[in-house]
Amino acid sequence: MILVLIGYMASGKSTLGRILGKKLNYDFIDLDDYIEEKEQLSVSDIFKSKGEIYFRKKETFYLKELLDNKTNLILSLGGGTPCYSNNMDLLINKPNIKSVYLKASIPTLITRLKNEKSKRPLIAHIETDELLAEFIGKHLFERSQFYNLSEIILTTDNKKEEDLIEELVLKLF
């Protein structure tokens, strides 16, 4: 089985993915990290030097590569991955894949993101919490139609990592 974690940035995909990978004895891969390793550039640098269209094509290419060649994997996707190139259809229609949307509210996302904006190219330029809330709200409105196609939806607000893992494992098995 391949378990694919979907959600907005800072929803907990990488954190929960690593813990769950250890618990289930599955490999964990963050798609953005995988792309950076393959391309020998950071995601930010890929966007700057080659553009978003190039990045999205590579993102889909590497997603398919992982889905076709791996088993017993926890895969964390970038926040935009499900929204481009029919990637969500690929996840829904490919056998042995379970998709999980880690859903976090706007206030939770602001709390998690405001101190790490410099590491996030999409929001690095946003100066106030109000503008960040507006930006996240717009993105979630656009992306939720894709995220909500996931087989499992898990709300992450005000929950401890251990509780989320337990809840997810119960839904999976």
C-alpha positions as a Markdown table, in Angstrom:
| # | Residue | x | y | z |
|---|---|---|---|---|
| 1 | Met | 0.0 | 0.0 | 0.0 |
| 2 | Ile | 1.0 | 3.6 | -0.6 |
| 3 | Leu | -0.4 | 6.1 | 1.8 |
| 4 | Val | -0.5 | 9.6 | 0.3 |
| 5 | Leu | -0.8 | 12.6 | 2.6 |
| 6 | Ile | -2.5 | 15.6 | 1.1 |
| 7 | Gly | -3.2 | 19.1 | 2.5 |
| 8 | Tyr | -2.2 | 22.7 | 2.7 |
| 9 | Met | 1.3 | 23.7 | 3.8 |
| 10 | Ala | 1.8 | 23.3 | 7.5 |
| 11 | Ser | -1.1 | 20.9 | 7.8 |
| 12 | Gly | 1.3 | 18.2 | 9.3 |
| 13 | Lys | 2.0 | 16.0 | 6.3 |
| 14 | Ser | 5.7 | 15.6 | 6.8 |
| 15 | Thr | 5.6 | 15.4 | 10.5 |
| 16 | Leu | 2.9 | 12.8 | 10.6 |
| 17 | Gly | 4.3 | 11.0 | 7.6 |
| 18 | Arg | 7.6 | 10.4 | 9.4 |
| 19 | Ile | 6.0 | 9.2 | 12.6 |
| 20 | Leu | 3.6 | 7.0 | 10.7 |
| 21 | Gly | 6.3 | 5.6 | 8.5 |
| 22 | Lys | 8.2 | 4.4 | 11.6 |
| 23 | Lys | 5.1 | 3.0 | 13.2 |
| 24 | Leu | 4.1 | 1.0 | 10.1 |
| 25 | Asn | 7.7 | 0.3 | 9.1 |
| 26 | Tyr | 7.0 | 2.0 | 5.7 |
| 27 | Asp | 9.4 | 4.3 | 3.9 |
| 28 | Phe | 8.6 | 8.0 | 4.1 |
| 29 | Ile | 9.2 | 10.4 | 1.2 |
| 30 | Asp | 8.3 | 14.1 | 1.0 |
| 31 | Leu | 7.7 | 14.7 | -2.7 |
| 32 | Asp | 9.3 | 18.2 | -2.6 |
| 33 | Asp | 12.5 | 16.7 | -1.0 |
| 34 | Tyr | 12.5 | 14.0 | -3.7 |
| 35 | Ile | 12.2 | 16.6 | -6.4 |
| 36 | Glu | 15.0 | 18.7 | -4.9 |
| 37 | Glu | 17.2 | 15.6 | -4.8 |
| 38 | Lys | 16.5 | 14.6 | -8.4 |
| 39 | Glu | 16.8 | 18.1 | -9.8 |
| 40 | Gln | 19.7 | 19.2 | -7.6 |
| 41 | Leu | 17.9 | 22.5 | -6.9 |
| 42 | Ser | 15.6 | 23.7 | -4.1 |
| 43 | Val | 11.9 | 24.0 | -5.0 |
| 44 | Ser | 12.3 | 27.8 | -4.6 |
| 45 | Asp | 15.2 | 27.8 | -7.1 |
| 46 | Ile | 13.3 | 25.7 | -9.5 |
| 47 | Phe | 10.4 | 28.2 | -9.4 |
| 48 | Lys | 12.9 | 31.1 | -9.9 |
| 49 | Ser | 15.1 | 29.7 | -12.6 |
| 50 | Lys | 12.8 | 27.4 | -14.5 |
| 51 | Gly | 9.3 | 28.6 | -13.6 |
| 52 | Glu | 6.1 | 27.0 | -12.2 |
| 53 | Ile | 5.1 | 25.2 | -15.4 |
| 54 | Tyr | 8.5 | 23.3 | -15.4 |
| 55 | Phe | 8.1 | 22.5 | -11.7 |
| 56 | Arg | 4.5 | 21.2 | -12.1 |
| 57 | Lys | 5.6 | 18.9 | -15.0 |
| 58 | Lys | 8.5 | 17.5 | -12.9 |
| 59 | Glu | 6.2 | 17.2 | -9.9 |
| 60 | Thr | 3.8 | 15.0 | -11.9 |
| 61 | Phe | 6.7 | 13.0 | -13.4 |
| 62 | Tyr | 8.2 | 12.2 | -10.0 |
| 63 | Leu | 4.9 | 11.5 | -8.5 |
| 64 | Lys | 4.1 | 8.9 | -11.1 |
| 65 | Glu | 7.7 | 7.5 | -10.8 |
| 66 | Leu | 7.2 | 6.9 | -7.0 |
| 67 | Leu | 3.6 | 5.5 | -7.4 |
| 68 | Asp | 4.8 | 3.1 | -10.1 |
| 69 | Asn | 7.9 | 1.9 | -8.4 |
| 70 | Lys | 7.3 | 1.9 | -4.6 |
| 71 | Thr | 5.3 | -0.1 | -2.1 |
| 72 | Asn | 4.9 | 0.3 | 1.6 |
| 73 | Leu | 5.4 | 4.0 | 1.3 |
| 74 | Ile | 4.1 | 7.1 | 3.1 |
| 75 | Leu | 4.2 | 9.9 | 0.5 |
| 76 | Ser | 3.7 | 13.5 | 1.5 |
| 77 | Leu | 2.7 | 15.8 | -1.3 |
| 78 | Gly | 3.2 | 19.5 | -1.7 |
| 79 | Gly | 0.1 | 21.6 | -1.1 |
| 80 | Gly | -0.5 | 22.2 | -4.8 |
| 81 | Thr | 0.3 | 18.7 | -6.1 |
| 82 | Pro | -3.3 | 17.4 | -6.1 |
| 83 | Cys | -4.5 | 20.4 | -8.0 |
| 84 | Tyr | -2.4 | 20.1 | -11.2 |
| 85 | Ser | -2.0 | 17.7 | -14.1 |
| 86 | Asn | -4.9 | 15.4 | -13.0 |
| 87 | Asn | -2.7 | 14.2 | -10.2 |
| 88 | Met | -5.8 | 13.7 | -7.9 |
| 89 | Asp | -7.4 | 11.4 | -10.5 |
| 90 | Leu | -4.2 | 9.4 | -10.6 |
| 91 | Leu | -4.3 | 9.0 | -6.8 |
| 92 | Ile | -8.0 | 8.0 | -6.8 |
| 93 | Asn | -7.8 | 5.6 | -9.7 |
| 94 | Lys | -4.5 | 3.8 | -9.0 |
| 95 | Pro | -4.9 | 0.6 | -7.0 |
| 96 | Asn | -3.3 | 0.2 | -3.6 |
| 97 | Ile | -3.2 | 3.9 | -2.9 |
| 98 | Lys | -5.0 | 5.5 | 0.1 |
| 99 | Ser | -5.2 | 9.3 | 0.1 |
| 100 | Val | -5.5 | 11.2 | 3.3 |
| 101 | Tyr | -6.4 | 14.9 | 3.5 |
| 102 | Leu | -4.9 | 16.4 | 6.7 |
| 103 | Lys | -7.3 | 19.3 | 7.2 |
| 104 | Ala | -6.4 | 22.3 | 9.3 |
| 105 | Ser | -8.3 | 25.5 | 9.9 |
| 106 | Ile | -7.0 | 28.9 | 8.8 |
| 107 | Pro | -6.2 | 30.0 | 12.4 |
| 108 | Thr | -4.2 | 26.8 | 12.9 |
| 109 | Leu | -2.3 | 27.3 | 9.6 |
| 110 | Ile | -1.5 | 30.9 | 10.5 |
| 111 | Thr | -0.1 | 29.9 | 13.9 |
| 112 | Arg | 2.0 | 27.2 | 12.2 |
| 113 | Leu | 3.2 | 29.3 | 9.3 |
| 114 | Lys | 3.8 | 32.8 | 10.6 |
| 115 | Asn | 7.2 | 32.0 | 12.1 |
| 116 | Glu | 8.5 | 30.0 | 9.1 |
| 117 | Lys | 7.4 | 32.2 | 6.2 |
| 118 | Ser | 11.0 | 32.7 | 5.1 |
| 119 | Lys | 11.1 | 29.0 | 4.3 |
| 120 | Arg | 7.9 | 29.1 | 2.2 |
| 121 | Pro | 8.3 | 30.9 | -1.1 |
| 122 | Leu | 4.6 | 31.3 | -1.7 |
| 123 | Ile | 4.1 | 33.3 | 1.6 |
| 124 | Ala | 7.5 | 34.8 | 2.3 |
| 125 | His | 6.3 | 38.2 | 1.1 |
| 126 | Ile | 3.2 | 38.4 | 3.2 |
| 127 | Glu | 3.6 | 40.8 | 6.1 |
| 128 | Thr | 0.6 | 40.6 | 8.4 |
| 129 | Asp | -1.6 | 37.8 | 9.8 |
| 130 | Glu | -4.6 | 39.4 | 8.2 |
| 131 | Leu | -3.0 | 39.2 | 4.7 |
| 132 | Leu | -1.8 | 35.6 | 5.4 |
| 133 | Ala | -5.4 | 34.6 | 6.4 |
| 134 | Glu | -6.7 | 36.1 | 3.2 |
| 135 | Phe | -4.1 | 34.3 | 1.1 |
| 136 | Ile | -4.6 | 30.9 | 2.9 |
| 137 | Gly | -8.4 | 31.3 | 2.6 |
| 138 | Lys | -8.2 | 32.0 | -1.1 |
| 139 | His | -5.9 | 29.0 | -1.6 |
| 140 | Leu | -8.0 | 26.6 | 0.5 |
| 141 | Phe | -11.1 | 27.7 | -1.4 |
| 142 | Glu | -9.4 | 26.8 | -4.7 |
| 143 | Arg | -7.8 | 23.6 | -3.5 |
| 144 | Ser | -10.4 | 22.1 | -1.2 |
| 145 | Gln | -12.3 | 20.7 | -4.2 |
| 146 | Phe | -9.3 | 18.5 | -4.9 |
| 147 | Tyr | -8.3 | 17.8 | -1.2 |
| 148 | Asn | -11.9 | 16.7 | -0.4 |
| 149 | Leu | -11.7 | 13.9 | -3.0 |
| 150 | Ser | -9.3 | 12.0 | -0.6 |
| 151 | Glu | -10.5 | 8.7 | 0.8 |
| 152 | Ile | -9.9 | 9.8 | 4.4 |
| 153 | Ile | -10.2 | 13.3 | 5.8 |
| 154 | Leu | -8.5 | 13.9 | 9.1 |
| 155 | Thr | -8.9 | 17.2 | 11.0 |
| 156 | Thr | -5.6 | 18.2 | 12.6 |
| 157 | Asp | -6.7 | 21.2 | 14.7 |
| 158 | Asn | -5.8 | 21.0 | 18.4 |
| 159 | Lys | -4.8 | 17.4 | 18.3 |
| 160 | Lys | -1.6 | 15.8 | 19.4 |
| 161 | Glu | 0.4 | 13.9 | 16.9 |
| 162 | Glu | 0.0 | 10.6 | 18.7 |
| 163 | Asp | -3.8 | 11.0 | 18.7 |
| 164 | Leu | -3.8 | 11.8 | 15.0 |
| 165 | Ile | -1.7 | 8.8 | 14.2 |
| 166 | Glu | -4.0 | 6.6 | 16.3 |
| 167 | Glu | -7.1 | 8.0 | 14.5 |
| 168 | Leu | -5.6 | 7.5 | 11.1 |
| 169 | Val | -4.4 | 3.9 | 11.8 |
| 170 | Leu | -8.0 | 3.1 | 13.0 |
| 171 | Lys | -9.4 | 4.5 | 9.7 |
| 172 | Leu | -6.9 | 2.7 | 7.6 |
| 173 | Phe | -7.1 | -0.7 | 9.1 |
